[in-house]
């Protein structure tokens, strides 16, 4: 309140030191008007910035000082905020300028050192600027292409198509990708891909375009070679007797050669899109699918073989041997697809079964005859001998297999026997007969 305020000294509200305040008051006495900035504390303890205009005055003959005090707290805050904003703006201008210099330097490096031709194209005035790579691409000096139309360096038959693409980019503000061929002065022709983009992506009219011209000759050659390779592969695949299948990693067929009709009775369109496990024999399916799953899950497995029975359209089963190659992504090693070559082994399986039956009958006969049957290698090593050898020479089969048959021949008969065997093999005789003495395990000689 006013009474309390009248009982206070100025330094009770001014936070400056008493000495400083008294010094300022002494100066104000001798000056007409003085101006100061102080910080005053309110009754609530809040600090406020104030501007003080003070000067001498005389009231009833008594010299006094009058003061006009204005609260400038918000003004000071606004001024400080304005200064901060100004400082921030200056920093950002400096930073942005530095960034723009960096971007300019990077763009200049890309422009000057790019292996692709980069040019600035004006819709009316033609090529305004081009980098070194473009000159190398078209094999012309700068003065030759400066101001020229881009189509002057391309196949004449492509001129209308490329001009339309340029107009569409300008009208629609959209990118265009076109392919053509550059005709060089030496007569060579190279394939190029041209990416055309507007310089200005705003709604304003486009007058300038950026064109990036890339040499794709090698890529086109590779694509041509790939198409020819695929055609040869398809011709081969469609004319081989074996069945070639492409499958997704989960076993669904994506392609199958027409030879599936001869083997299974199905046409390709009846099998494509279906799972390969559908026609597996129920007894073979678990083992076959487990082997496929295991191969796919293992990064180092690229090829494996499964032997199984598959069902023909007629309902009967045939034995097949399938050689499967897992095609993987070269970076992630994840399986992309599987390629299988299916070979009919029904006749081979039948032959193997007949051979096993024949071998079983042969072994049964060999193990029960009284005479001894021996198999020898061309060098005379015993590879098989019937158990009847024990009755004739006193040795078990295990004691003789792996030894030379001449170990049993009497020394006096060995030379003659070797001569007969050698002559028989030289003359390609289907058989020959020997009469010789063998040495029994107990040392006695046995005529055979």
C-alpha positions as CSV (number, residue, x, y, z in Angstrom):
1,X,0.0,0.0,0.0
2,X,1.0,3.6,-0.4
3,X,1.9,4.2,3.3
4,X,4.2,1.2,3.3
5,X,5.7,2.3,0.1
6,X,6.4,5.8,1.5
7,X,8.2,4.3,4.4
8,X,10.7,2.4,2.2
9,X,14.0,3.4,0.6
10,X,14.6,3.1,-3.1
11,X,17.1,0.3,-2.6
12,X,14.4,-1.7,-0.9
13,X,12.9,-2.3,-4.3
14,X,16.0,-1.8,-6.6
15,X,18.2,-4.9,-6.5
16,X,21.4,-2.9,-7.3
17,X,23.8,-2.3,-4.5
18,X,23.1,0.6,-2.2
19,X,26.5,2.2,-3.2
20,X,25.6,2.1,-6.9
21,X,22.1,3.5,-6.3
22,X,23.5,6.4,-4.1
23,X,26.1,7.1,-6.8
24,X,23.4,7.3,-9.5
25,X,21.2,9.6,-7.3
26,X,24.2,12.0,-6.8
27,X,24.7,12.2,-10.5
28,X,21.0,12.8,-11.1
29,X,20.9,15.9,-8.8
30,X,23.2,17.8,-11.1
31,X,21.8,16.7,-14.4
32,X,18.6,18.1,-15.9
33,X,17.2,14.6,-16.8
34,X,18.9,11.2,-16.4
35,X,17.8,7.9,-17.8
36,X,18.6,4.5,-16.2
37,X,17.6,0.8,-16.5
38,X,17.2,-1.1,-13.3
39,X,15.6,-4.3,-12.0
40,X,13.0,-3.7,-9.3
41,X,11.4,-6.3,-7.0
42,X,7.6,-6.3,-6.5
43,X,5.9,-6.9,-3.2
44,X,5.4,-10.5,-4.4
45,X,9.1,-10.9,-5.0
46,X,8.9,-10.9,-8.8
47,X,11.7,-9.1,-10.6
48,X,10.8,-6.6,-13.3
49,X,12.9,-4.7,-15.7
50,X,12.2,-0.9,-15.5
51,X,13.3,2.2,-17.3
52,X,13.7,5.3,-15.0
53,X,13.7,8.9,-16.1
54,X,14.8,11.1,-13.2
55,X,15.8,14.8,-12.6
56,X,16.0,17.4,-9.9
57,X,12.9,19.3,-8.6
58,X,12.1,21.8,-5.8
59,X,9.0,21.5,-3.7
60,X,8.3,24.1,-1.0
61,X,11.9,25.2,-1.3
62,X,13.1,21.7,-0.7
63,X,15.3,20.1,-3.3
64,X,14.0,16.7,-4.4
65,X,14.4,14.1,-7.2
66,X,11.4,13.1,-9.3
67,X,11.4,9.8,-11.2
68,X,9.1,8.4,-13.9
69,X,9.4,4.6,-13.8
70,X,8.2,2.5,-16.7
71,X,7.9,-1.4,-16.6
72,X,9.8,-2.6,-19.7
73,X,9.9,-6.3,-18.8
74,X,7.9,-7.5,-21.8
75,X,9.8,-5.1,-24.1
76,X,13.1,-6.5,-22.9
77,X,11.9,-10.1,-23.3
78,X,10.7,-9.3,-26.8
79,X,13.9,-7.6,-27.7
80,X,15.9,-10.6,-26.3
81,X,13.7,-13.0,-28.3
82,X,14.1,-10.9,-31.4
83,X,17.9,-10.9,-30.9
84,X,17.9,-14.7,-30.4
85,X,15.8,-15.2,-33.5
86,X,18.2,-12.9,-35.4
87,X,21.2,-14.8,-34.2
88,X,19.5,-18.1,-35.0
89,X,18.7,-16.9,-38.5
90,X,22.2,-15.8,-39.1
91,X,23.6,-19.2,-38.0
92,X,21.1,-21.0,-40.2
93,X,22.0,-18.8,-43.2
94,X,25.7,-19.6,-42.6
95,X,25.0,-23.3,-42.2
96,X,22.6,-23.4,-45.2
97,X,25.2,-21.6,-47.3
98,X,27.8,-24.1,-46.3
99,X,25.4,-27.0,-47.1
100,X,24.7,-25.5,-50.5
101,X,28.4,-25.2,-51.2
102,X,28.8,-28.9,-50.3
103,X,25.8,-29.9,-52.5
104,X,27.1,-27.8,-55.3
105,X,30.6,-29.4,-55.0
106,X,29.0,-32.9,-54.9
107,X,26.8,-32.2,-57.9
108,X,29.8,-30.8,-59.8
109,X,31.7,-33.9,-59.0
110,X,28.9,-36.2,-60.1
111,X,28.3,-34.1,-63.2
112,X,32.0,-33.9,-64.2
113,X,33.1,-37.5,-63.3
114,X,29.9,-39.5,-64.0
115,X,30.4,-42.3,-66.5
116,X,26.9,-41.5,-67.8
117,X,26.1,-38.6,-70.2
118,X,24.3,-35.8,-68.4
119,X,22.9,-32.9,-70.3
120,X,20.6,-29.9,-69.8
121,X,18.1,-29.6,-72.6
122,X,16.1,-26.5,-73.5
123,X,12.8,-27.2,-75.3
124,X,13.5,-24.5,-77.9
125,X,17.2,-24.0,-77.9
126,X,18.4,-27.6,-77.7
127,X,21.4,-28.8,-75.6
128,X,22.6,-26.0,-73.3
129,X,25.2,-28.0,-71.4
130,X,26.6,-31.5,-71.3
131,X,29.3,-33.3,-69.3
132,X,32.4,-34.9,-70.7
133,X,30.9,-38.4,-70.6
134,X,28.2,-37.3,-73.1
135,X,30.9,-36.1,-75.5
136,X,32.7,-39.4,-75.2
137,X,29.4,-41.3,-75.7
138,X,28.5,-39.5,-79.0
139,X,32.2,-39.0,-80.0
140,X,31.7,-35.3,-80.8
141,X,33.3,-32.1,-79.5
142,X,31.3,-29.7,-77.4
143,X,30.8,-27.1,-80.2
144,X,29.2,-29.9,-82.2
145,X,26.4,-30.7,-79.8
146,X,26.0,-27.2,-78.2
147,X,22.5,-26.0,-79.2
148,X,21.7,-29.1,-81.1
149,X,18.7,-31.3,-80.7
150,X,19.2,-34.6,-78.8
151,X,17.5,-36.5,-81.6
152,X,20.3,-35.5,-84.0
153,X,22.6,-38.0,-82.4
154,X,20.1,-40.9,-82.3
155,X,18.5,-43.2,-84.9
156,X,16.3,-41.1,-87.3
157,X,13.6,-43.7,-86.9
158,X,13.4,-42.9,-83.2
159,X,13.2,-39.1,-83.5
160,X,9.4,-38.8,-83.4
161,X,9.1,-41.2,-80.4
162,X,11.8,-39.4,-78.4
163,X,10.4,-35.9,-79.2
164,X,7.0,-37.1,-78.0
165,X,8.6,-38.3,-74.8
166,X,10.2,-34.9,-74.3
167,X,6.9,-33.1,-74.8
168,X,5.2,-35.4,-72.3
169,X,7.8,-34.8,-69.6
170,X,7.3,-31.0,-70.1
171,X,3.5,-31.2,-70.1
172,X,3.0,-33.8,-67.4
173,X,6.0,-33.0,-65.2
174,X,6.7,-36.8,-65.1
175,X,9.8,-38.9,-65.8
176,X,10.2,-40.8,-69.0
177,X,12.6,-43.7,-69.8
178,X,13.3,-44.4,-73.5
179,X,15.7,-46.6,-75.4
180,X,17.4,-45.8,-78.6
181,X,20.7,-46.0,-80.4
182,X,23.5,-43.5,-80.8
183,X,25.1,-43.2,-84.3
184,X,28.7,-42.3,-84.0
185,X,30.7,-40.5,-86.7
186,X,32.8,-43.7,-87.3
187,X,29.6,-45.6,-88.2
188,X,29.4,-47.6,-85.0
189,X,26.0,-47.8,-83.2
190,X,25.6,-48.2,-79.5
191,X,22.4,-48.9,-77.5
192,X,21.5,-46.2,-75.0
193,X,18.8,-45.7,-72.3
194,X,17.7,-42.1,-71.8
195,X,16.1,-40.9,-68.6
196,X,14.3,-37.5,-69.1
197,X,13.2,-35.4,-66.1
198,X,11.9,-31.8,-65.7
199,X,14.3,-29.4,-64.0
200,X,11.4,-27.7,-62.3
201,X,8.9,-30.0,-60.5
202,X,6.5,-27.1,-59.7
203,X,3.2,-26.4,-61.4
204,X,5.0,-23.8,-63.5
205,X,5.6,-24.4,-67.2
206,X,8.7,-26.5,-67.8
207,X,11.3,-25.1,-70.2
208,X,14.4,-27.1,-69.3
209,X,14.9,-30.8,-68.9
210,X,17.7,-33.0,-67.5
211,X,18.6,-36.0,-69.6
212,X,20.8,-38.9,-68.4
213,X,22.1,-41.0,-71.3
214,X,23.5,-44.4,-70.3
215,X,25.3,-46.9,-72.6
216,X,23.4,-50.2,-72.4
217,X,25.1,-52.0,-75.3
218,X,26.6,-54.7,-73.1
219,X,23.3,-55.2,-71.2
220,X,21.4,-55.5,-74.5
221,X,23.9,-58.1,-75.7
222,X,23.5,-60.0,-72.5
223,X,19.7,-59.9,-72.8
224,X,20.0,-61.2,-76.4
225,X,22.3,-63.9,-75.3
226,X,20.0,-64.8,-72.4
227,X,17.0,-64.9,-74.7
228,X,18.9,-67.2,-77.1
229,X,20.0,-69.3,-74.2
230,X,16.5,-69.6,-72.8
231,X,15.2,-70.5,-76.3
232,X,17.8,-73.2,-76.6
233,X,17.1,-74.4,-73.0
234,X,13.3,-74.5,-73.7
235,X,13.9,-76.3,-77.0
236,X,16.1,-78.8,-75.2
237,X,13.7,-79.1,-72.3
238,X,10.7,-79.8,-74.6
239,X,12.5,-82.4,-76.6
240,X,14.3,-84.5,-74.0
241,X,12.9,-87.8,-72.8
242,X,13.5,-87.0,-69.1
243,X,11.1,-84.7,-67.4
244,X,12.4,-81.3,-66.3
245,X,10.5,-79.6,-63.5
246,X,10.7,-76.1,-61.9
247,X,9.3,-75.8,-58.4
248,X,8.9,-73.1,-55.8
249,X,10.7,-73.7,-52.5
250,X,7.4,-75.0,-51.1
251,X,7.2,-77.7,-53.8
252,X,4.6,-76.2,-56.1
253,X,5.4,-76.8,-59.8
254,X,5.9,-73.7,-61.9
255,X,7.0,-75.4,-65.1
256,X,7.2,-78.9,-66.5
257,X,8.3,-80.2,-69.9
258,X,5.9,-81.9,-72.3
259,X,7.7,-85.2,-71.8
260,X,5.7,-85.6,-68.6
261,X,2.9,-86.9,-70.8
262,X,5.0,-89.9,-71.9
263,X,6.1,-90.7,-68.4
264,X,3.0,-89.9,-66.4
265,X,0.2,-89.5,-68.8
266,X,-0.5,-85.9,-67.6
267,X,-0.2,-82.8,-69.8
268,X,1.9,-79.9,-68.4
269,X,-1.1,-77.8,-67.7
270,X,-2.6,-80.5,-65.5
271,X,0.5,-80.5,-63.2
272,X,1.6,-76.8,-63.1
273,X,0.4,-75.1,-60.0
274,X,0.0,-78.3,-58.1
275,X,2.2,-79.7,-55.3
276,X,4.8,-82.3,-56.3
277,X,3.9,-84.4,-53.3
278,X,0.4,-85.2,-54.7
279,X,1.6,-88.0,-57.0
280,X,4.3,-89.5,-54.7
281,X,3.6,-93.0,-53.4
282,X,2.3,-92.8,-49.9
283,X,5.1,-95.0,-48.6
284,X,7.8,-92.9,-50.3
285,X,6.3,-89.5,-49.6
286,X,7.5,-88.9,-45.9
287,X,11.2,-89.7,-46.7
288,X,11.2,-87.8,-50.0
289,X,9.6,-84.6,-48.5
290,X,11.9,-84.8,-45.4
291,X,15.0,-84.9,-47.7
292,X,13.7,-81.9,-49.7
293,X,13.0,-79.9,-46.5
294,X,16.4,-80.7,-45.1
295,X,18.1,-79.7,-48.3
296,X,16.3,-76.4,-48.5
297,X,17.0,-75.6,-44.8
298,X,20.8,-76.2,-45.3
299,X,22.6,-73.3,-46.9
300,X,25.4,-75.5,-48.3
301,X,23.2,-78.0,-50.1
302,X,22.7,-77.2,-53.7
303,X,22.0,-80.6,-55.3
304,X,20.6,-83.9,-54.1
305,X,18.8,-87.0,-55.5
306,X,15.7,-88.8,-54.4
307,X,14.4,-92.2,-55.6
308,X,10.7,-92.9,-55.3
309,X,7.6,-94.1,-56.9
310,X,5.2,-91.7,-58.6
311,X,1.6,-92.3,-59.7
312,X,0.7,-92.1,-63.4
313,X,-2.7,-90.7,-64.5
314,X,-3.8,-94.3,-65.1
315,X,-3.3,-95.1,-61.4
316,X,-0.2,-97.3,-61.7
317,X,3.2,-96.4,-60.2
318,X,6.6,-96.0,-61.9
319,X,10.0,-95.8,-60.3
320,X,11.8,-92.5,-60.9
321,X,15.1,-91.0,-59.9
322,X,14.9,-87.2,-59.5
323,X,18.1,-85.0,-59.4
324,X,17.2,-81.7,-57.8
325,X,19.2,-78.5,-57.8
326,X,18.3,-75.8,-55.3
327,X,18.7,-72.3,-56.8
328,X,19.6,-69.8,-54.1
329,X,19.9,-66.0,-53.8
330,X,23.7,-65.3,-54.1
331,X,23.6,-62.8,-51.2
332,X,20.9,-64.1,-48.7
333,X,21.3,-67.8,-49.6
334,X,17.6,-68.1,-49.4
335,X,16.1,-70.7,-51.9
336,X,14.5,-69.1,-54.9
337,X,13.4,-72.2,-56.8
338,X,14.2,-75.9,-57.3
339,X,14.9,-77.5,-60.7
340,X,14.4,-81.3,-60.9
341,X,15.3,-83.8,-63.7
342,X,13.1,-86.8,-63.4
343,X,14.4,-90.1,-65.0
344,X,12.4,-93.2,-65.4
345,X,14.2,-96.1,-63.7
346,X,11.4,-98.6,-63.7
347,X,13.3,-101.0,-66.1
348,X,16.5,-100.5,-64.1
349,X,14.7,-101.3,-60.8
350,X,13.3,-104.5,-62.5
351,X,16.7,-105.4,-63.7
352,X,18.2,-104.9,-60.3
353,X,15.5,-107.0,-58.7
354,X,16.1,-109.8,-61.3
355,X,19.9,-109.5,-60.6
356,X,19.3,-109.8,-56.9
357,X,17.2,-112.9,-57.4
358,X,19.8,-114.3,-59.8
359,X,22.6,-113.6,-57.3
360,X,20.6,-115.2,-54.5
361,X,20.1,-118.3,-56.6
362,X,23.8,-118.3,-57.6
363,X,24.9,-117.9,-54.0
364,X,22.5,-120.7,-52.9
365,X,23.9,-122.9,-55.5
366,X,27.5,-121.9,-54.8
367,X,27.2,-122.5,-51.1
368,X,25.7,-126.0,-51.5
369,X,27.7,-127.6,-54.3
370,X,30.6,-130.0,-53.5
371,X,32.9,-128.5,-56.1
372,X,34.6,-125.2,-55.3
373,X,33.8,-122.1,-57.2
374,X,36.3,-119.2,-57.2
375,X,36.2,-115.7,-58.6
376,X,39.6,-114.2,-59.5
377,X,40.6,-110.7,-60.6
378,X,42.6,-110.4,-63.9
379,X,45.8,-110.4,-61.7
380,X,44.8,-113.6,-60.0
381,X,43.5,-112.2,-56.7
382,X,40.7,-114.3,-55.1
383,X,37.6,-112.1,-54.8
384,X,35.1,-114.9,-53.9
385,X,35.3,-118.6,-53.0
386,X,32.5,-121.0,-51.9
387,X,32.5,-122.6,-48.5
388,X,33.3,-125.9,-50.1
389,X,36.9,-124.8,-50.2
390,X,37.3,-126.0,-46.6
391,X,36.6,-129.6,-47.6
392,X,39.0,-129.5,-50.5
393,X,42.0,-127.5,-49.3
394,X,41.3,-127.0,-45.6
395,X,40.9,-123.2,-45.7
396,X,37.8,-121.1,-44.9
397,X,36.7,-118.5,-47.4
398,X,37.8,-115.7,-45.1
399,X,41.4,-117.1,-45.1
400,X,41.6,-117.0,-48.9
401,X,39.7,-113.9,-50.1
402,X,42.2,-111.2,-50.9
403,X,45.1,-113.6,-51.5
404,X,46.6,-114.6,-54.8
405,X,45.2,-117.8,-56.2
406,X,48.8,-118.9,-57.1
407,X,49.5,-119.1,-53.4
408,X,47.6,-122.4,-53.5
409,X,49.2,-123.8,-56.7
410,X,52.0,-126.3,-56.3
411,X,55.3,-124.6,-57.2
412,X,56.0,-127.2,-60.0
413,X,52.6,-126.5,-61.7
414,X,52.5,-122.7,-61.2
415,X,54.5,-121.7,-64.4
416,X,52.4,-124.0,-66.7
417,X,49.1,-122.7,-65.1
418,X,50.1,-119.1,-65.5
419,X,51.0,-119.7,-69.2
420,X,47.6,-121.3,-69.9
421,X,45.8,-118.4,-68.2
422,X,47.8,-115.7,-70.0
423,X,47.3,-117.3,-73.4
424,X,43.6,-117.6,-72.8
425,X,43.2,-113.9,-71.9
426,X,45.4,-112.8,-74.8
427,X,43.3,-114.9,-77.2
428,X,40.1,-113.6,-75.6
429,X,39.0,-117.2,-74.9
430,X,35.6,-117.4,-73.1
431,X,36.9,-120.2,-70.9
432,X,39.9,-122.5,-70.4
433,X,40.7,-125.6,-68.3
434,X,43.6,-126.2,-66.0
435,X,44.8,-129.5,-64.4
436,X,47.1,-128.8,-61.5
437,X,47.9,-129.6,-58.0
438,X,46.8,-127.3,-55.1
439,X,48.4,-127.4,-51.7
440,X,46.1,-128.4,-48.8
441,X,46.4,-126.4,-45.6
442,X,48.1,-129.5,-44.1
443,X,50.7,-129.4,-46.8
444,X,49.6,-132.3,-49.0
445,X,49.0,-131.9,-52.8
446,X,45.5,-132.2,-54.2
447,X,44.9,-132.8,-58.0
448,X,42.1,-130.6,-59.4
